[in-house]
Amino acid sequence: MAMVPGLLCVLALLAAVVAAAAGFVLFRRVRGKVFDAAGVPIHYTDEGEGVPVVLIHGFAVHADLNWRRPGCVRALLRRGYRIIMLDVRGHGLSGKPHDPAAYGIHLCDDIVRLMDHLGIEKAFIAGYSMGGFIVLKTVERHPSRLLGAVIGAAGWDQLDNDKRALFREIVAAIEERGVFDPITHWLDPGKKARWIQCALANFFMGIINDKAAIVNVFRTFEALVVSEEALRNNTVPALTLVGARDGIREASDKLPGVMARHELVHLPGTDHVTTMLHPQFMRRMIAFFDANAPG
């Protein structure tokens, strides 16, 4: 029995260490600047020199969590690229309007607005998860502004009734119960029995987000759907990187059949969360940028 207090102290210490580490990962931010994007303040960072690369994060996270923590920013800076990251409206340190009209296609157009603000004529863009869908829509709407596009853990599909029903389910889960379970099950269907994954996602994504804002991000997600015609007529060099065990892979695998100037790479053994941690993720991305950089 004398061991119990000691064990409890050890467990409490471990819990404190885990909480401190989680706090560092989730909340520690590199403070940048803010510009006005059609009435919404958008936070961004601008580091390094050379050919510009704009990085776009996924749903319900922020730029540092998606790109800086895994070491992507450091790797690209070392290679000599200028790295620009923004917190997508509704996320992070950017404005979080509760009006659905403030989202939709604005998520795409904010990329070009930021480039205009910085006086950048052309840039590479790379997005992960939701950011990958934003990249595809930017390719459709603003091809003349892009040197190339990297689509991470995202893809393309027709928006049928099943997809619309899924989107409604996701919105209802976040809005009514404050949970992200439908997203977790969609992206990692083989892990439905792992309730702990859902619990962690619900906790961490819940504490760093404004629920009303991110609900409207997903409510207007249909505006980011890209037409098949646009993909077939694409002129922008494009690379898709997706995990072999990612639930989104089915949509990624459809891109080679419809998108011109496109390459698809499967990263073995990775799912939606771990794809960008695979060593080949950054190697492939950097090789793509190097091959398509001007001059």
C-alpha positions in Angstrom: 0.0 0.0 0.0 2.9 2.3 0.6 3.7 2.2 -3.1 0.3 3.7 -4.0 1.1 7.4 -3.1 4.4 7.1 -5.0 2.7 5.6 -8.0 0.1 8.3 -8.0 2.8 11.0 -7.8 4.5 9.4 -10.8 1.3 9.3 -12.8 0.5 12.9 -11.9 4.0 13.9 -13.0 3.6 12.1 -16.3 0.2 13.7 -16.8 1.7 17.1 -16.2 4.5 16.4 -18.7 2.0 15.2 -21.3 -0.2 18.3 -20.7 2.8 20.6 -21.0 3.9 19.0 -24.2 0.4 19.1 -25.7 0.2 22.8 -24.7 3.5 23.5 -26.5 2.4 21.7 -29.6 -1.1 23.2 -29.8 -0.7 26.7 -28.5 2.9 27.9 -29.1 2.8 30.1 -32.1 5.2 32.1 -34.2 3.7 35.5 -34.4 3.7 37.1 -37.8 1.6 39.9 -39.4 -2.0 40.4 -40.2 -3.5 41.7 -43.5 -7.1 42.5 -44.4 -8.7 39.9 -46.8 -12.0 41.2 -47.9 -12.8 42.4 -44.4 -11.4 39.4 -42.5 -8.0 39.7 -40.7 -5.7 36.9 -41.9 -2.5 36.0 -39.9 0.5 35.0 -41.8 4.3 34.5 -41.5 6.9 35.2 -44.2 10.3 33.7 -43.7 13.4 33.2 -45.9 14.3 34.3 -49.4 14.1 32.8 -52.8 11.2 31.3 -54.7 8.0 31.7 -52.7 6.0 28.7 -51.4 2.6 29.3 -49.7 1.7 26.5 -47.3 -2.0 25.9 -46.4 -3.0 23.9 -43.4 -5.8 21.4 -42.8 -9.2 21.7 -41.1 -9.4 22.6 -37.4 -5.7 23.0 -36.9 -3.4 26.0 -37.7 -0.3 26.7 -39.8 2.4 26.0 -37.1 0.7 22.8 -36.0 0.4 21.5 -39.5 3.7 22.6 -41.1 6.2 23.9 -38.5 5.9 21.2 -35.9 6.7 18.3 -38.3 9.8 20.2 -39.6 8.5 21.0 -43.0 9.2 24.8 -42.7 12.8 24.1 -41.5 13.4 21.7 -44.4 12.1 24.2 -47.0 14.1 27.1 -45.6 17.3 25.1 -45.6 16.6 24.4 -49.3 16.5 28.1 -50.0 12.8 28.7 -50.4 10.8 31.6 -49.1 8.1 30.2 -46.9 4.7 31.9 -46.4 2.1 30.4 -44.1 -1.4 31.7 -43.3 -4.0 30.7 -40.8 -7.0 29.9 -43.0 -9.9 32.2 -42.0 -11.9 30.6 -39.1 -8.7 29.1 -37.7 -5.7 30.0 -35.5 -4.8 33.7 -35.2 -7.0 34.7 -38.2 -10.4 36.2 -38.0 -13.3 33.9 -37.1 -16.5 35.3 -38.5 -19.7 33.5 -37.7 -21.4 34.3 -41.0 -21.3 31.4 -43.5 -20.9 33.9 -46.4 -17.4 34.7 -45.1 -16.2 31.3 -46.0 -16.6 29.0 -49.1 -14.6 30.3 -52.0 -12.9 33.0 -49.8 -10.7 30.2 -48.5 -9.2 29.8 -51.9 -9.1 33.5 -52.9 -7.3 34.4 -49.7 -4.2 32.7 -51.1 -4.1 35.1 -54.0 -5.0 38.1 -51.8 -2.0 37.3 -49.6 0.2 37.0 -52.7 -1.1 40.4 -53.9 -0.5 41.9 -50.4 3.1 40.7 -50.5 3.7 41.7 -54.1 4.2 38.1 -55.3 3.3 37.5 -58.9 3.8 33.7 -58.9 4.4 31.1 -56.2 4.3 27.4 -55.4 1.4 26.4 -53.2 1.1 23.3 -51.0 -1.8 22.2 -48.9 -2.6 19.3 -46.6 -6.0 17.8 -46.0 -8.5 20.7 -46.3 -5.5 22.7 -47.5 -5.1 20.2 -50.4 -8.7 20.9 -51.5 -8.0 24.6 -51.3 -5.0 24.1 -53.5 -7.0 22.3 -56.1 -9.6 25.1 -56.2 -6.8 27.7 -56.5 -5.4 25.7 -59.4 -8.8 26.0 -61.1 -9.4 29.7 -60.3 -5.9 31.2 -60.4 -3.6 29.0 -62.6 -1.6 32.0 -63.9 -0.4 32.8 -60.4 1.0 29.4 -59.7 4.4 27.8 -60.4 3.2 24.4 -59.2 0.9 22.8 -56.7 1.3 20.1 -54.1 -1.8 18.3 -52.9 -1.3 16.5 -49.6 -3.8 14.0 -48.2 -6.6 15.3 -50.5 -8.2 14.4 -53.8 -11.1 14.8 -56.1 -14.5 13.3 -56.5 -18.0 14.0 -57.8 -20.2 15.6 -55.1 -23.0 13.1 -54.9 -25.8 12.6 -52.4 -23.6 10.4 -50.1 -20.9 13.1 -49.9 -23.6 15.8 -49.1 -25.0 13.6 -46.4 -21.5 13.1 -44.9 -21.0 16.9 -44.9 -24.3 17.4 -43.1 -23.4 14.7 -40.6 -20.0 16.4 -39.9 -21.7 19.8 -39.4 -24.3 18.4 -37.1 -21.8 16.5 -35.0 -19.6 19.6 -34.4 -22.5 22.0 -34.0 -24.8 19.9 -31.8 -22.4 17.7 -29.9 -19.0 19.4 -30.3 -17.4 16.2 -31.6 -15.4 15.4 -34.8 -16.1 11.6 -34.9 -17.5 11.6 -38.5 -14.3 13.2 -39.8 -12.1 10.7 -37.9 -14.1 7.8 -39.2 -14.1 9.1 -42.8 -10.4 9.7 -42.9 -9.3 6.6 -41.0 -12.1 4.1 -41.6 -10.0 1.2 -40.3 -9.8 2.7 -36.9 -13.4 3.0 -36.0 -13.0 0.7 -33.0 -10.3 3.0 -31.5 -12.4 5.2 -29.4 -9.4 6.8 -27.9 -8.5 8.4 -31.3 -11.9 10.0 -31.5 -11.6 11.2 -27.8 -8.2 12.8 -28.4 -9.4 14.4 -31.6 -12.5 15.8 -30.0 -10.5 17.2 -27.0 -7.6 18.8 -28.8 -9.6 20.1 -31.8 -12.2 21.3 -29.5 -10.0 23.4 -27.3 -8.1 25.2 -30.1 -11.1 26.1 -32.3 -14.1 28.4 -32.4 -17.0 26.0 -33.0 -19.3 28.4 -34.8 -16.5 29.4 -37.2 -15.3 25.9 -38.2 -18.8 24.7 -38.6 -19.3 27.4 -41.2 -16.0 26.4 -42.9 -17.4 22.9 -43.4 -20.9 24.1 -44.1 -19.6 25.9 -47.2 -17.0 23.3 -48.2 -19.0 22.5 -51.3 -17.8 25.8 -52.8 -14.3 24.2 -53.1 -15.4 21.4 -55.4 -13.5 21.5 -58.7 -15.0 20.7 -62.1 -13.7 17.7 -64.1 -13.3 20.0 -67.1 -10.9 22.2 -65.2 -8.8 19.3 -64.1 -8.6 17.9 -67.7 -7.5 21.4 -68.9 -5.1 22.0 -66.1 -1.8 23.7 -67.0 -0.2 23.9 -63.6 2.3 21.2 -62.6 0.8 19.2 -59.8 1.9 16.5 -57.3 -0.4 14.6 -54.9 1.1 12.9 -51.9 -1.2 10.5 -50.0 -0.8 7.8 -47.4 -1.4 4.2 -48.6 -3.8 3.8 -45.6 -5.4 7.2 -45.8 -9.2 7.2 -46.0 -9.0 10.0 -48.5 -6.8 7.8 -50.9 -9.8 6.8 -53.0 -10.4 10.4 -53.9 -6.6 10.9 -54.5 -6.5 7.9 -56.8 -9.0 9.5 -59.1 -6.8 12.5 -59.9 -4.4 10.8 -62.4 -7.4 9.8 -64.6 -8.8 13.3 -64.9 -6.0 15.8 -64.1 -3.4 16.9 -66.7 0.2 17.6 -65.7 -0.3 15.5 -62.5 1.7 12.9 -60.6 0.4 10.7 -57.8 2.6 9.2 -55.1 1.5 6.8 -52.4 3.5 6.8 -49.1 3.6 3.3 -47.7 2.3 2.6 -44.2 0.9 6.0 -43.5 -2.6 7.2 -42.7 -4.2 10.7 -42.8 -2.4 11.9 -39.7 1.0 10.4 -40.4 1.5 10.9 -44.1 3.5 14.1 -43.7 5.8 12.5 -41.2 7.0 10.0 -43.8 10.6 10.9 -44.9 9.5 10.8 -48.6 6.8 13.5 -48.0 9.3 16.3 -47.8 11.8 14.7 -50.2 9.2 14.5 -52.9 7.8 17.9 -52.3 11.3 19.5 -52.4 12.2 17.6 -55.6 9.0 18.8 -57.2 9.7 22.4 -56.3 13.3 22.1 -57.5 12.2 20.6 -60.8 9.6 23.3 -61.5 11.3 26.4 -60.1 12.0 29.2 -62.6 15.5 29.6 -64.0 
